[in-house]
């Protein structure tokens, strides 16, 4: 015979509390006495009770599912964020839906409509555009949103991101300290605040160090490998820069490919500690973003927002660090 599945009443009898108290503990209520909460959780483990996910979803008014919406399925940075969020969500009994927008506003809007139809409980979003991304489909449906990595100007929602102004400043100071004096930068689209903050921090720090960075030293790409290769080729042909900072990881790979084997190529400072940066020759110095800390902070913030939807939105900025390798050694 098959043993009957443990019920909430079994947990309540084992813990010596009411079924209502068990329900409150399971659903994360913060008003339950700590000792009583400990007893309930011990009883859940000892009885083998598994909460009914569908019932919990209905009580929440949504599903036990969150979504991660990111722009690029091939970008290791976003892949790491998704992987870390999935790990955290499993521990909280949530499943994760992943959607990719391909940096396209129309696809992004379609993703939002689908997520509303699925009644997801919350969304971690890397938006396509700093001004044109429209969250109204989600917010009008009462779905909490936490922005990750990128801003939306004027959006009254939570944000977890790298301190990009500081990242740009660190890049300039690192290159200056190693004796370089003719900087260039390969940046993404100007309407993306992530890119603009890195460029602004970079130029500001160089200016403070007595080395102005003219507009002509800024090459604009589209965040993908091919544009990084093309922009670095232009810089090499101009022959003026002795160091180049690239503001995203995909363009960093393209830039390295263009300069590989070029005699007297400029120093290269990439973004993100992707595996290739350690394996190539010369190994590549990077501005390393704290992707795991970002993911954890974003998941934690989304949980708080789902539990307390009326709290004031908050912003968390995390600091990058320089990992020095061969590509920025003094010449």
C-alpha positions in Angstrom: 0.0 0.0 0.0 1.1 3.6 -0.7 1.5 5.7 2.4 -0.8 8.7 2.4 0.8 12.0 1.6 1.5 14.1 4.7 -0.9 17.0 5.2 -0.7 20.4 6.8 -2.7 18.9 9.7 0.1 16.3 10.2 2.6 19.1 10.4 0.4 21.1 12.9 0.0 18.0 15.2 3.8 17.3 15.1 4.7 20.9 15.9 1.9 21.4 18.4 0.4 24.4 16.7 -2.6 25.2 14.6 -2.8 24.6 10.9 -3.2 28.4 10.4 0.2 28.9 12.1 1.7 26.3 9.8 0.3 28.0 6.8 1.7 31.4 7.9 5.2 30.0 8.4 5.2 28.2 5.0 4.0 31.4 3.3 6.8 33.5 4.8 4.9 35.5 7.4 7.2 37.5 9.6 4.8 37.8 12.6 5.2 34.2 13.8 7.2 33.7 17.0 10.8 32.5 16.1 10.6 29.4 18.3 7.2 28.5 16.9 8.5 29.0 13.4 11.5 26.8 14.1 9.2 24.0 15.4 7.0 24.2 12.3 9.9 24.0 9.9 11.3 21.0 11.9 7.9 19.4 11.6 7.8 20.0 7.9 11.1 18.2 7.5 10.3 15.3 9.8 6.9 14.6 8.2 8.1 15.1 4.7 5.3 17.5 4.0 5.4 19.3 0.6 3.4 22.5 0.2 0.9 22.6 -2.6 2.5 25.0 -5.1 -0.7 25.6 -7.0 -2.6 26.4 -3.8 0.1 28.8 -2.7 0.0 30.5 -6.1 -3.7 31.0 -5.9 -3.4 32.6 -2.5 -0.8 34.9 -3.7 -2.9 35.9 -6.7 -0.2 34.7 -9.1 1.9 31.6 -9.8 4.9 30.2 -8.1 6.9 31.4 -11.0 9.2 34.4 -11.7 10.6 35.5 -15.0 14.1 36.7 -16.1 14.0 38.8 -19.2 17.4 39.5 -20.8 18.5 40.9 -24.1 21.1 38.4 -25.4 21.0 34.6 -25.0 24.6 34.3 -26.0 26.1 36.8 -23.6 27.9 35.0 -20.8 27.1 37.8 -18.4 23.3 37.4 -18.7 23.7 33.6 -18.8 25.4 33.8 -15.4 22.7 36.0 -14.0 20.0 33.6 -15.2 21.8 30.6 -13.8 22.3 32.2 -10.4 18.7 33.4 -10.2 17.5 29.9 -11.0 19.6 28.4 -8.2 18.2 30.9 -5.7 14.6 30.5 -6.9 14.7 26.7 -6.5 15.6 27.2 -2.8 12.5 29.4 -2.5 10.2 26.9 -4.4 9.9 29.1 -7.4 10.3 28.1 -11.0 12.0 30.5 -13.5 10.8 31.4 -16.9 13.5 32.9 -19.2 12.8 35.2 -22.1 15.3 36.9 -24.5 14.4 40.2 -26.2 17.4 40.3 -28.6 17.6 44.0 -27.7 14.4 44.6 -29.7 11.6 46.8 -28.2 8.9 45.0 -30.1 10.0 41.6 -28.9 10.3 43.0 -25.4 6.7 44.2 -25.5 5.6 40.7 -26.7 7.5 39.1 -23.8 5.7 41.4 -21.3 2.3 40.4 -22.7 3.1 36.7 -22.5 4.3 37.1 -18.9 1.1 38.9 -17.9 -0.9 36.0 -19.5 1.1 33.5 -17.5 0.4 35.4 -14.2 4.0 35.3 -13.1 4.7 36.5 -9.6 7.6 38.9 -10.5 10.0 39.8 -13.2 13.8 40.5 -13.2 14.3 42.6 -16.2 17.4 43.8 -18.2 15.6 46.4 -20.3 16.3 47.0 -24.0 16.3 50.8 -23.8 16.9 53.4 -21.1 14.0 55.6 -22.2 11.7 53.6 -24.5 11.1 50.4 -22.6 7.5 50.6 -21.3 6.7 48.7 -18.1 3.0 49.5 -18.1 1.8 46.1 -19.2 3.5 44.6 -16.2 2.9 47.3 -13.6 -0.8 47.6 -14.5 -1.2 43.9 -14.0 0.3 44.3 -10.5 3.5 42.3 -11.4 6.5 43.5 -9.4 9.6 44.4 -11.5 13.2 44.7 -10.5 15.6 46.1 -13.1 19.0 44.4 -13.4 22.2 45.9 -14.9 20.3 48.7 -16.9 18.3 51.7 -15.9 15.0 53.0 -17.3 14.9 56.8 -16.9 12.0 57.9 -14.6 10.9 54.3 -13.8 9.7 54.1 -10.2 11.0 50.6 -9.7 13.8 48.8 -8.0 17.3 48.5 -9.5 20.4 46.4 -9.0 23.3 47.3 -11.1 27.1 47.8 -11.4 28.3 51.3 -10.4 29.2 52.1 -14.0 30.6 55.5 -13.4 33.0 54.0 -10.9 33.9 51.2 -13.4 34.8 53.7 -16.0 36.9 55.7 -13.5 38.7 52.5 -12.4 39.5 51.7 -16.0 41.1 55.1 -16.7 43.1 55.1 -13.5 44.4 51.5 -14.1 45.6 52.4 -17.6 47.1 55.8 -16.5 49.0 54.1 -13.7 50.7 51.8 -16.2 52.0 54.6 -18.3 49.5 54.9 -21.1 48.6 58.5 -22.2 46.6 58.2 -25.5 43.3 56.5 -24.5 40.4 55.4 -26.7 37.2 53.6 -25.8 34.9 51.2 -27.6 31.4 51.9 -26.3 27.9 50.8 -27.0 24.9 52.8 -28.2 24.7 56.3 -26.6 21.1 55.8 -25.5 22.0 53.0 -23.2 22.8 54.5 -19.8 25.0 51.6 -18.8 27.4 52.4 -21.6 27.2 56.2 -21.2 28.0 56.0 -17.5 31.1 53.9 -18.2 32.2 56.3 -20.9 31.5 59.3 -18.6 33.5 57.9 -15.8 36.4 57.0 -18.1 36.6 60.4 -19.7 36.1 62.2 -16.3 39.0 60.3 -14.7 41.3 60.9 -17.6 40.5 64.6 -17.6 41.3 64.7 -13.8 44.6 63.0 -14.6 45.4 65.7 -17.1 44.6 63.7 -20.3 41.5 64.8 -22.2 39.6 62.2 -24.2 38.1 63.8 -27.3 34.9 62.6 -29.0 37.0 61.3 -31.8 38.5 58.7 -29.4 35.0 57.2 -28.7 34.1 54.4 -31.2 30.4 53.3 -31.0 29.4 49.7 -31.5 26.2 47.7 -31.1 27.3 45.5 -28.1 28.1 42.5 -30.4 31.3 40.8 -31.4 31.4 42.0 -35.0 31.1 45.7 -34.0 33.9 45.3 -31.5 36.1 43.9 -34.2 35.2 46.7 -36.6 35.7 49.5 -34.1 39.1 48.1 -33.1 40.1 47.9 -36.7 39.3 51.6 -37.1 41.4 52.5 -34.0 44.3 50.4 -35.3 44.1 52.2 -38.7 44.1 55.6 -37.0 47.3 54.6 -35.1 46.8 57.2 -32.3 45.7 55.2 -29.3 48.1 53.4 -26.9 45.3 51.9 -24.8 41.6 50.9 -25.4 38.9 50.3 -22.9 35.9 48.3 -24.2 32.7 48.7 -22.3 31.0 45.3 -22.8 32.2 41.7 -23.0 31.0 40.8 -26.5 32.7 43.8 -28.1 35.8 43.0 -26.0 36.1 39.6 -27.7 35.8 41.2 -31.2 38.3 43.9 -30.3 40.8 41.3 -29.2 40.4 39.4 -32.4 41.1 42.5 -34.5 44.3 43.3 -32.6 45.6 39.8 -32.1 49.1 39.5 -33.7 49.3 43.2 -34.5 52.7 44.6 -33.7 52.7 47.4 -31.2 48.9 47.0 -30.7 47.4 49.2 -27.9 46.8 47.9 -24.5 43.4 46.3 -24.1 41.2 46.5 -21.0 38.0 44.4 -21.5 34.8 44.1 -19.6 33.8 40.9 -17.6 36.0 38.0 -16.7 34.8 35.7 -19.4 36.8 32.4 -19.8 38.4 33.4 -23.0 40.2 36.4 -21.4 42.2 34.0 -19.3 43.0 31.5 -22.1 44.3 33.7 -24.9 47.8 35.1 -25.4 48.3 37.7 -24.2 45.8 37.2 -21.4 43.4 40.1 -21.1 43.0 42.5 -18.2 39.3 43.1 -17.3 36.9 45.2 -15.4 35.2 42.5 -13.5 31.5 43.0 -12.7 30.2 41.2 -9.6 27.6 39.1 -11.4 26.9 36.6 -8.6 26.4 39.4 -6.0 24.2 41.3 -8.6 22.0 38.2 -9.1 21.7 37.5 -5.4 20.8 41.1 -4.6 18.3 41.3 -7.5 16.6 38.0 -6.5 16.4 39.1 -2.8 15.0 42.5 -3.8 12.3 40.9 -6.0 11.3 38.7 -3.1 11.0 41.7 -0.9 9.0 43.5 -3.5 6.6 40.6 -4.0 6.1 40.5 -0.2 5.8 44.2 0.3 4.6 45.8 -3.0 3.9 49.2 -1.5 7.4 49.9 -0.2 9.4 52.7 -1.8 11.7 51.5 -4.6 15.4 51.2 -3.9 18.6 51.2 -5.9 21.6 49.0 -5.2 24.9 49.7 -6.9 27.7 47.2 -6.7 31.4 47.9 -7.3 33.5 46.4 -10.1 37.2 45.5 -9.7 40.2 45.4 -12.0 41.8 42.0 -12.7 45.2 42.7 -14.3 46.7 40.4 -16.8 49.2 40.7 -19.7 47.2 43.0 -22.0 47.7 46.1 -19.9 51.3 45.6 -18.7 53.5 48.6 -19.2 55.2 48.6 -22.6 
